[in-house]
Amino acid sequence: MPPVVRFAPSPTGYIHIGNIRTALLNWCVTKRAGGRFILRYDDTDTARSRQEYADAIAVDLAWLGMVPDVQARQSERMALYDAAAARLREAGRLYPCYETEEELERRRTLQKARGLPPVYDRAALRLTAEQKAAMEAEGRRPHWRFLLNHRIVEWQDGVRGPAHVDTASLSDPVLIRADGGYLYTLPSVVDDIDLGVTHIIRGEDHVTNTAVQIEIFEALGGSVPAFAHHNLLTTVSGEGLSKRSGALSIGSLREAGFEPMAVASLAVLTGTAEAVRPIATLQDLAALVDLSRISRAPARFDPAEIETLNAKLLHETAYADVSQRLSALGVGGGEAFWLAVRSNLVRLADAKTWWDVVRGPVAKGEQDREFLHRAASLLPAEPWDENTWGAWTQAVKDATGAKGKALFMPLRQALTGLDHGPELKALLPLIGRERALARLGA
Ligand SMILES: Nc1ncnc2c1ncn2[C@@H]1O[C@H](COP(=O)(O)OP(=O)(O)OP(=O)(O)O)[C@@H](O)[C@H]1O
């Protein structure tokens, strides 16, 4: 059976490189096996979720080449969660609690003072019907906790190998808040069952959730998917990433002019046993993904590496793959120009700078006018090709005795206005005889 995976961000900010690592790993695992990819907006937190963020997530995924097969929004699926909550209540697995946050905090402080773990003591289970009625009459509204089975929950983790959590060490999780709103835990399981999710690949921030959710899958009679928890990406200084801070957002990397595959390669290969390098397509990247070779330690993400990777990727990119974007930038010169400049680019937009150099005007610095006049008089007739530069500079060398840097640098500076840049044997035919003569001051 082909896999069904989901990427389930909360639309509470712009997704960052860490979130996209999760999305890409899911995409790679499912698409190479002919499976489906669900984009599910976990937007039960109505105060913080925004349509604008949901739209931006879809744009970010599409930019990286991920178009979901199915989209779902939790805010539209409340009836399913209500039905599941009713079933858990009937089964005695969901119970009302009336403690306020302050009461709970006081109890936790006491537990810690006695050297006990700050785990919820299930006091609400001992409330009588009268006590509950009295609290309701006072206007207190319950929140609802899931009754854990207090057992060792085990699973074979795709990244971490055999994994287990003793749910006796956990507080019964709150599934429904006093205002009736659902926390993430229950809707996620209900949707995974309803949408037929077979593999859950997510960050290791969810390991404890997994133990709880496996108990909920079982309580609802759903089949438990395979789980894999990958390491998280951090900043270079080791800090976590958050949608709320906006740091390293996919949108900002796109606006900075990076190639989607440079971003994708770095997001997926960082913190794995694979060497970090630019991979040309998602398909090729998918073939490299091996969940069991993802490191257990958090992986530092260095934005400076994107520049290196982006440059390497462009250096190997074929003209056909960028011709439309070059036209949109106002860059001409066809394939010959692309091949001449691509190894000098860090970002695609840099091509425009070199195109401006070809077209001119170029900056005029200090010039040895006599030398340049001599060189101009030796310029061969067109048509020019890759051999023109070599033949011409040989002629200039023979005539003037200049060699090495003394020969090439004045010519480069006069022809391009710069002391560095693409190889002149490729650039000279694009500049052409007329412009070359003018730049040499002839
Ligand atoms: N730094 C990270 N590195 C790798 N994966 C991450 C990172 N942060 C979150 N994820 C993963 O991204 C997915 C979407 O998570 P979620 O929407 O909760 O994002 P978040 O960045 O953790 O949230 P927020 O900043 O809004 O609290 C989850 O599977 C989560 O494990």
The ligand as a Gaussian input file, in Angstrom:
#p B3LYP/6-31G(d) Opt

LIG

0 1
 N       13.627000      23.648000      14.357000
 C       12.982000      22.658000      13.771000
 N       13.667000      21.755000      13.044000
 C       13.023000      20.751000      12.426000
 N       11.682000      20.570000      12.475000
 C       10.944000      21.431000      13.178000
 C       11.549000      22.522000      13.865000
 N       10.574000      23.223000      14.485000
 C        9.403000      22.603000      14.197000
 N        9.618000      21.527000      13.410000
 C        8.602000      20.614000      12.893000
 O        7.735000      21.336000      12.029000
 C        6.437000      20.732000      12.047000
 C        5.378000      21.802000      12.165000
 O        5.381000      22.243000      13.481000
 P        4.690000      23.496000      14.088000
 O        3.687000      24.086000      13.184000
 O        4.305000      23.152000      15.473000
 O        5.944000      24.490000      14.083000
 P        6.864000      25.146000      15.195000
 O        7.867000      25.960000      14.441000
 O        7.337000      24.091000      16.117000
 O        5.811000      26.024000      15.930000
 P        5.717000      27.439000      16.602000
 O        6.988000      28.212000      16.358000
 O        4.532000      28.001000      15.883000
 O        5.476000      27.071000      18.016000
 C        6.471000      19.735000      13.198000
 O        6.556000      18.441000      12.665000
 C        7.710000      20.073000      13.983000
 O        8.297000      18.928000      14.585000

